[in-house]
Amino acid sequence: TTSGEGKTCIASNLAASIAFAGKKVVIVGLDIRKPRLAALFNLADTNKGISNFFTRTDDDYEYLETLIQKSDVSPNLDIIAAGPVPPNPAELLEKNNLVTAIEYLKKKYDYVLLDTAPIGVVSDTLTIGKVADVTLFVVRANYTLKGDIELVNNLVADKRLKNVNIILNGAKIESNSYSYKRYGSYGYGRRYGYGGYGCNYGYG
């Protein structure tokens, strides 16, 4: 729903787990407004990514191949970062390039994971959801507001996202504290660090 719930962290760990299981997987950074994927995986080139492909013809697959970067986590795990932040992200995501890119990657990989922006903040994820087979909706314990779950119910009822599943992140069973407050807003929330296949939350 909002920034700081752990969407990129969970997408990255899920991609790594699938890769360790011997499957070929690519994770695509489709939060092109506030990209975090390249930093999380310490990619050498943060200036190339999927947003570059959105400015080309939708069948320029040779160029799309140049945007794929290898991870140092597993030889089975590739990454397409978000790339440069465009001035018109919503308009770019509406282009047919999104569809053709995902269809191309589905033929090349066993799994294609899409890391998206918070759906409660921008409408980008609804556009991206049209090309997804499954939606993993991340909520974070003692962080996501209970009222935000109504958004999930409405999206399911309106069939605006496919096969919605909820992931509860950051649950501490032994904790009885419910005083955790949500800080920041989109773009000023948590930062993630990738290491030991875990993500460290810090105040941004």
C-alpha positions in Angstrom: 0.0 0.0 0.0 2.8 2.4 0.9 6.5 2.7 1.1 8.5 0.8 3.7 6.4 -2.5 3.8 9.2 -4.5 2.2 8.1 -5.1 -1.4 11.5 -4.9 -2.9 13.0 -6.9 -0.1 10.6 -9.7 -0.4 10.7 -9.7 -4.2 14.5 -10.0 -4.1 14.6 -12.8 -1.5 11.9 -14.7 -3.4 14.0 -14.3 -6.6 17.1 -15.6 -4.8 15.2 -18.6 -3.3 13.9 -19.6 -6.7 17.4 -19.2 -8.2 18.8 -21.4 -5.5 16.2 -24.1 -6.3 17.8 -24.3 -9.8 15.2 -22.3 -11.7 16.1 -19.4 -14.0 14.6 -16.2 -12.7 14.7 -12.5 -13.6 13.5 -9.7 -11.4 12.4 -6.5 -13.1 12.5 -3.2 -11.3 9.1 -1.6 -12.3 9.1 0.9 -9.5 10.4 3.5 -12.0 9.6 6.5 -9.8 11.7 5.5 -6.8 13.9 2.6 -7.9 15.7 0.6 -5.2 16.5 -2.7 -6.9 19.9 -1.7 -8.4 21.2 -0.5 -5.1 19.9 -3.6 -3.3 21.9 -5.8 -5.6 24.9 -3.4 -5.9 24.6 -3.4 -9.7 27.5 -1.8 -11.4 25.4 0.1 -14.0 22.4 1.9 -12.4 21.7 4.0 -15.5 20.4 1.1 -17.6 17.1 -0.5 -17.0 13.6 -1.2 -18.2 12.7 2.5 -18.5 15.2 2.7 -21.3 13.3 -0.1 -23.2 10.1 1.8 -22.8 11.5 4.6 -25.0 12.4 2.2 -27.9 10.2 0.3 -30.3 8.3 -2.5 -28.6 10.1 -5.3 -30.5 13.7 -4.2 -29.9 14.6 -7.4 -28.1 18.3 -7.1 -28.9 18.3 -3.9 -26.9 16.3 -5.5 -24.1 19.0 -8.1 -23.8 21.6 -5.4 -23.1 19.6 -4.3 -20.1 19.8 -7.7 -18.3 22.5 -7.7 -15.6 23.9 -10.8 -13.8 23.6 -10.9 -10.1 26.4 -12.1 -7.8 23.8 -14.0 -5.7 23.3 -16.9 -8.1 24.1 -17.7 -11.8 20.4 -18.4 -12.2 19.3 -14.9 -11.1 19.3 -12.0 -13.5 18.1 -8.4 -12.9 16.7 -5.7 -15.0 16.9 -2.5 -13.0 14.4 0.3 -13.3 16.9 2.6 -15.0 16.7 6.4 -15.2 13.6 8.0 -13.6 11.5 9.2 -16.5 9.4 12.4 -16.5 6.3 10.5 -17.6 6.3 7.0 -15.8 2.5 6.4 -16.1 2.5 7.2 -19.8 5.5 4.9 -20.5 3.9 2.0 -18.6 0.8 2.3 -20.7 2.8 1.6 -23.9 2.9 -1.9 -25.5 6.5 -2.2 -24.5 5.6 -3.5 -21.1 3.6 -6.3 -22.6 6.2 -7.3 -25.2 9.0 -7.2 -22.7 7.3 -9.5 -20.2 6.2 -11.9 -22.9 9.8 -12.1 -24.2 11.2 -12.7 -20.7 8.6 -15.4 -19.9 10.0 -17.4 -22.8 13.6 -17.0 -21.6 13.1 -17.6 -17.8 11.2 -20.0 -15.6 10.0 -17.1 -13.4 9.6 -13.4 -14.0 9.2 -11.3 -10.8 8.0 -7.7 -11.1 8.9 -5.3 -8.3 6.4 -2.5 -8.3 5.5 0.8 -6.7 3.1 1.1 -3.7 -0.4 0.7 -5.1 -1.9 3.0 -2.6 0.3 5.9 -3.7 0.4 5.6 -7.5 -1.7 3.8 -10.2 1.3 2.3 -11.9 0.9 -1.1 -10.3 -2.6 -1.5 -11.6 -1.2 -1.1 -15.2 1.6 -3.6 -14.5 -0.8 -6.0 -12.9 -2.5 -6.6 -16.2 0.6 -8.6 -17.4 1.0 -10.5 -14.1 -0.3 -14.0 -13.4 -0.1 -13.7 -9.6 -0.2 -10.7 -7.3 1.7 -10.8 -4.0 0.4 -8.0 -1.8 2.8 -7.1 1.0 1.7 -5.8 4.3 4.0 -5.2 7.2 3.2 -6.0 10.9 2.8 -2.9 13.1 3.3 -0.7 10.1 0.5 -1.2 7.5 -2.6 0.5 8.7 -5.6 -1.8 9.2 -7.7 0.5 7.1 -5.4 -0.1 4.2 -6.7 -3.7 3.9 -9.9 -2.3 2.6 -8.0 -1.2 -0.5 -7.0 -4.9 -1.0 -10.6 -6.0 -0.6 -11.8 -3.4 -3.1 -9.1 -4.4 -5.7 -10.1 -8.0 -5.4 -13.8 -7.3 -5.6 -13.3 -5.1 -8.7 -11.0 -7.8 -10.2 -8.3 -5.2 -10.8 -5.5 -7.5 -9.8 -5.1 -11.2 -10.6 -4.8 -14.0 -8.1 -4.2 -11.8 -5.1 -2.2 -13.3 -2.2 -1.2 -11.4 1.0 2.3 -11.7 2.5 2.7 -10.6 6.1 6.1 -9.2 6.5 8.0 -8.3 9.7 5.8 -10.3 12.1 7.3 -10.9 15.5 5.3 -13.5 17.3 7.0 -12.9 20.6 6.3 -9.2 20.6 3.3 -7.7 22.4 4.0 -4.1 21.4 1.5 -2.4 19.0 2.9 1.1 19.4 5.0 1.1 16.2 4.2 4.2 14.2 4.4 4.5 10.4 7.0 7.1 9.5 7.5 8.9 6.2 5.7 8.8 2.9 6.4 7.4 -0.5 10.0 8.4 -1.4 10.9 9.2 2.2 10.4 5.9 4.0 12.6 2.9 4.7 15.8 1.9 3.0 16.8 -1.7 2.3 20.2 -3.3 2.3 20.8 -6.7 0.7 23.1 -9.0 2.6 22.9 -12.6 3.9 19.7 -12.8 1.9 18.0 -10.4 4.4 17.1 -6.8 4.3 17.9 -4.3 7.0 15.3 -1.6 7.7 16.7 1.8 8.5 15.1 5.2 8.9 15.4 7.1 5.6 
